[in-house]
């Protein structure tokens, strides 16, 4: 029996774990977030590398799966909301904030003609150019600010 225990404790779990994680980090999508497929790969690696004398409880797996499903659903709802909001801006005048070469914010005013996705980001098209949805400062034109000179 002691030979079995020595054998079980001498299993090097780090090599199997390293190969599983290297698959995840070498993914060439350029995306820094985890999706449900990555979660399944992590769960499979966890199952392969668990201690046979003290296996993980199934309730832990279900809890992790439920949490990941909840996060995925929230992400999907957020994406749909952003797409709907961007679509509602078509035909509306917006003020876009663009950082100039001097570091100051330049305000561009124009009409949203289309929306879309570019590199996973929601964009709007104003005057033939695309801008990130987050660069919209206002729907409509911002009021002119008075510049006061100090004496």
C-alpha positions in Angstrom: 0.0 0.0 0.0 2.9 2.4 0.8 4.2 1.9 -2.8 0.8 3.1 -4.2 0.9 6.1 -2.0 4.4 7.0 -3.0 3.5 6.5 -6.6 0.5 8.8 -6.2 2.4 11.5 -4.5 5.3 11.4 -7.0 3.0 12.2 -10.0 4.2 15.5 -11.4 1.0 17.4 -12.0 2.7 20.5 -13.1 3.8 19.1 -16.5 0.2 18.2 -17.5 -1.0 21.5 -16.1 1.7 23.5 -18.0 0.8 21.8 -21.3 -2.9 22.6 -20.8 -2.2 26.3 -19.9 0.2 26.7 -22.8 -2.7 25.8 -25.2 -4.7 28.7 -23.7 -1.9 31.3 -23.7 -0.8 30.5 -27.3 -4.2 31.1 -28.7 -3.7 33.7 -31.5 -7.0 35.5 -31.2 -5.5 38.5 -29.6 -8.3 38.4 -27.1 -7.4 38.8 -23.4 -10.7 37.5 -22.0 -11.8 34.0 -21.3 -14.8 32.5 -22.9 -16.9 29.3 -22.2 -14.5 27.1 -24.3 -11.6 28.3 -22.2 -13.5 27.5 -19.1 -14.2 24.0 -20.3 -10.5 23.5 -21.1 -9.6 24.6 -17.6 -12.2 22.3 -16.1 -10.9 19.4 -18.1 -7.3 20.2 -17.0 -8.5 20.3 -13.4 -10.2 16.9 -13.7 -7.1 15.4 -15.3 -4.8 16.8 -12.6 -6.9 16.3 -9.5 -5.6 14.2 -6.6 -7.1 10.8 -6.9 -7.1 10.3 -3.1 -9.1 13.5 -2.6 -11.3 14.1 -5.7 -13.1 17.3 -6.2 -16.8 17.5 -5.2 -19.3 17.5 -8.0 -21.1 20.4 -6.3 -18.0 22.5 -6.9 -18.1 21.7 -10.6 -21.7 22.6 -10.8 -21.1 25.9 -8.9 -18.3 26.8 -11.2 -20.3 26.0 -14.3 -23.3 28.0 -13.0 -21.0 31.0 -12.3 -19.5 30.8 -15.8 -22.9 30.5 -17.4 -24.1 33.6 -15.4 -21.1 35.6 -16.5 -21.6 34.5 -20.1 -25.3 35.6 -20.0 -24.4 39.0 -18.5 -21.8 39.5 -21.2 -24.3 38.6 -23.9 -26.9 41.0 -22.5 -24.3 43.8 -22.3 -23.3 43.2 -26.0 -26.9 43.2 -27.2 -27.5 46.4 -25.2 -24.5 48.1 -26.8 -25.5 47.0 -30.3 -29.1 48.3 -29.7 -27.9 51.6 -28.3 -25.5 52.1 -31.3 -28.3 51.3 -33.8 -30.6 53.8 -32.1 -28.1 56.5 -32.9 -28.3 56.1 -36.6 -29.6 59.4 -38.1 -28.9 61.4 -34.9 -26.4 64.2 -34.5 -23.6 63.4 -32.0 -20.5 65.1 -30.6 -17.4 62.9 -30.8 -14.4 63.5 -28.6 -11.1 63.0 -30.4 -7.7 63.5 -28.8 -5.5 65.7 -30.9 -1.8 65.5 -31.5 -1.3 68.2 -28.8 -3.2 66.1 -26.2 -6.3 68.4 -26.2 -9.7 67.0 -26.9 -11.1 68.0 -30.2 -14.9 68.0 -30.6 -16.3 66.7 -33.9 -19.9 67.1 -34.7 -21.8 65.1 -37.3 -24.6 62.6 -38.1 -24.3 58.9 -37.4 -24.8 57.2 -40.7 -24.1 53.5 -39.7 -22.9 51.3 -36.9 -20.9 48.1 -36.8 -18.3 46.0 -35.0 -14.6 46.4 -35.5 -12.1 44.2 -33.7 -14.7 43.3 -31.1 -15.6 47.0 -30.4 -18.8 48.7 -31.3 -18.2 51.6 -33.7 -20.3 54.4 -35.2 -19.7 56.0 -38.6 -19.8 59.8 -38.7 -18.9 61.7 -41.9 -17.4 58.5 -43.4 -15.1 57.7 -40.5 -15.5 55.2 -37.8 -15.2 56.1 -34.1 -15.6 53.9 -31.0 -19.0 54.1 -29.3 -17.2 55.2 -26.1 -15.8 58.3 -27.9 -19.3 59.9 -28.1 -19.4 62.8 -25.7 -23.0 63.8 -26.3 -26.0 63.1 -28.5 -26.6 66.4 -30.1 -24.2 69.4 -30.1 -22.4 70.4 -26.9 -23.0 74.1 -26.0 -20.1 76.4 -26.7 -17.9 77.1 -23.7 -16.9 80.6 -22.9 -13.1 81.0 -22.6 -12.2 83.6 -20.0 -8.9 85.2 -19.9 -7.2 85.7 -16.6 -5.6 89.1 -16.0 
